[in-house]
Amino acid sequence: MSDRNVPGWTLIDRFAELRSRWVTLIGEHLRDDRGTLLEYWRVERASSVIVLPLHRGRLLLPPPVWRPGAGRATLDFPGGRLPDGADPAVHATSVLVRELGVDGAAVANLLPLTPPEGWAVDSSFSNQRVHGMLATLHDDAEVPPDRIGLEVPADADGVEGLLGRLDCLQCRALLLEWRRVAPR
């Protein structure tokens, strides 16, 4: 709860806090607007950046990687945790360098797909924010073939097919947002 002054809700105490670099687990006692004492657990996670790379009219995804929460390798857009104080646009370029092996100068344009503060993810349990960016690469940019797991046409059929293959809800939401705001 970032706003502790919600009418009728009172923070009684914080009885547990476990910190690591990317996540903090917090246990709190709260009194709700009806006077009920609640034990509430929540997670504060570092924000994330997800990048939709567009190259020569195609969306690029890196090869699938193992996701412990899914218990298997999944297909996702390039992304990663956003270090404290980092600019999402600057970090988006470094994500593309790391995951697609492109030169940082390969990025012709970055377009935010989310508001500057990002989107809240699971705001009832977690305060993580996700920042989405569309990165248009220069046509002459070279992307190493072994760093591409999937290429799909950036058209209605390509997007529809990709929506059926993505497990990551954040990736799906950003793809839908791009489809919503993309010029036709």
C-alpha positions in Angstrom: 0.0 0.0 0.0 1.8 3.1 -1.1 -0.9 5.4 0.3 -1.1 4.6 4.0 -3.9 7.2 4.4 -6.7 5.2 2.8 -9.9 6.2 4.8 -10.7 3.5 7.3 -7.6 1.4 6.8 -4.8 1.5 9.3 -1.3 -0.1 9.3 -0.9 -1.7 12.8 2.6 -3.1 12.4 5.1 -4.7 10.0 6.0 -8.0 11.6 8.2 -9.5 8.9 10.5 -8.3 6.1 12.8 -10.4 4.0 14.9 -8.6 1.5 17.0 -9.6 -1.5 18.3 -7.7 -4.5 15.2 -7.9 -6.6 12.4 -8.8 -4.2 11.2 -8.0 -0.6 8.6 -10.1 1.2 6.6 -8.1 3.8 4.1 -9.2 6.4 1.8 -6.6 8.0 -1.1 -6.3 10.2 -3.8 -4.0 9.0 -7.2 -2.9 10.3 -9.7 -2.5 7.5 -12.6 0.0 7.2 -14.9 -2.4 9.2 -12.5 -2.8 12.1 -11.3 -6.3 11.1 -7.7 -7.1 11.9 -6.0 -8.6 8.8 -2.7 -10.4 8.4 -1.5 -9.3 5.0 1.5 -10.5 3.0 2.8 -8.7 0.0 5.8 -8.6 -2.3 7.7 -5.6 -3.5 9.6 -6.5 -6.7 11.9 -4.5 -8.9 10.2 -3.1 -12.0 10.7 -4.7 -15.4 11.2 -3.6 -18.9 9.8 -5.6 -21.8 10.8 -4.7 -25.4 9.0 -5.5 -28.6 11.7 -5.4 -31.2 10.6 -4.5 -34.8 13.0 -5.2 -37.6 12.1 -5.1 -41.3 8.4 -5.4 -40.6 8.8 -8.4 -38.3 8.7 -8.8 -34.5 11.7 -10.6 -33.1 11.8 -12.9 -30.0 14.9 -14.5 -28.6 15.1 -18.2 -28.2 12.9 -19.7 -25.4 14.5 -19.6 -21.9 13.7 -21.6 -18.8 11.2 -20.0 -16.5 11.2 -21.6 -13.0 7.6 -20.4 -12.3 6.4 -22.1 -15.4 8.6 -25.2 -15.0 9.7 -25.1 -18.7 11.2 -22.9 -21.4 8.8 -20.2 -22.6 8.8 -17.8 -25.5 9.0 -14.1 -24.4 9.9 -10.8 -25.7 13.3 -9.5 -24.5 13.1 -8.0 -21.0 14.6 -7.8 -17.6 14.5 -6.2 -14.2 15.0 -2.4 -14.1 17.7 -1.3 -11.7 16.7 1.4 -9.2 16.8 4.8 -10.8 17.4 3.5 -14.3 15.6 5.0 -17.3 13.4 2.4 -19.0 14.3 3.6 -22.5 18.1 3.4 -21.8 17.7 0.0 -20.1 15.6 -1.2 -23.1 18.5 -0.8 -25.4 20.8 -2.7 -23.1 18.2 -5.5 -22.9 18.3 -5.7 -26.8 22.1 -5.8 -26.8 22.1 -8.6 -24.2 19.2 -10.7 -25.5 19.4 -10.2 -29.3 23.1 -9.5 -29.7 22.5 -6.2 -31.6 24.7 -3.2 -31.4 23.1 -0.4 -29.3 23.3 1.9 -32.4 20.9 -0.6 -34.2 17.9 1.0 -32.4 16.4 3.6 -34.7 13.5 4.5 -32.5 12.1 3.7 -29.0 8.4 4.3 -28.4 6.9 3.8 -24.9 3.9 1.6 -24.8 3.1 2.2 -21.2 2.8 5.5 -19.2 6.0 6.9 -17.7 5.3 5.2 -14.3 4.7 1.8 -16.0 1.8 -0.5 -15.5 1.0 -2.0 -12.1 1.3 -5.8 -12.1 -0.8 -7.8 -9.6 -1.2 -4.6 -7.5 -3.1 -6.5 -4.7 -0.1 -8.7 -3.8 2.8 -6.9 -5.4 3.9 -3.4 -6.3 5.9 -4.4 -9.4 5.7 -2.1 -12.4 6.3 -3.1 -16.0 7.6 -0.6 -18.6 6.9 -1.6 -22.2 8.8 -0.2 -25.2 8.6 -0.7 -29.0 12.1 -0.7 -30.4 12.3 -0.2 -34.2 15.7 -1.4 -35.4 17.4 0.1 -38.4 16.8 -2.0 -41.6 20.5 -2.5 -42.0 21.0 -3.7 -38.4 22.4 -7.2 -38.1 20.8 -9.6 -35.7 22.7 -12.8 -35.2 20.5 -15.7 -36.4 21.3 -17.8 -33.3 19.8 -15.0 -31.1 16.4 -15.2 -32.8 14.0 -17.8 -31.5 11.0 -16.6 -33.5 10.2 -14.0 -36.1 6.6 -13.1 -36.9 5.2 -10.6 -39.4 4.1 -7.4 -37.7 0.7 -7.6 -39.3 -2.7 -8.7 -37.9 -2.2 -12.4 -38.7 1.3 -12.4 -37.2 0.2 -10.7 -34.0 -2.8 -13.0 -33.7 -0.7 -16.1 -34.1 1.9 -14.8 -31.6 -0.8 -14.1 -29.0 -1.6 -17.8 -29.1 2.0 -18.8 -28.4 3.0 -16.4 -25.6 2.6 -17.5 -22.0 3.7 -14.3 -20.4 0.7 -12.1 -19.6 2.9 -9.0 -19.6 4.2 -9.8 -23.1 0.7 -10.5 -24.3 -0.6 -7.2 -22.8 2.2 -5.2 -24.4 1.6 -6.9 -27.8 -2.1 -6.0 -27.5 -1.3 -2.4 -26.5 1.0 -2.1 -29.5 -1.7 -3.5 -31.8 -4.1 -0.9 -30.3 -1.9 2.1 -30.7 0.0 1.1 -33.9 -0.7 3.2 -37.0 -2.7 1.3 -39.6 
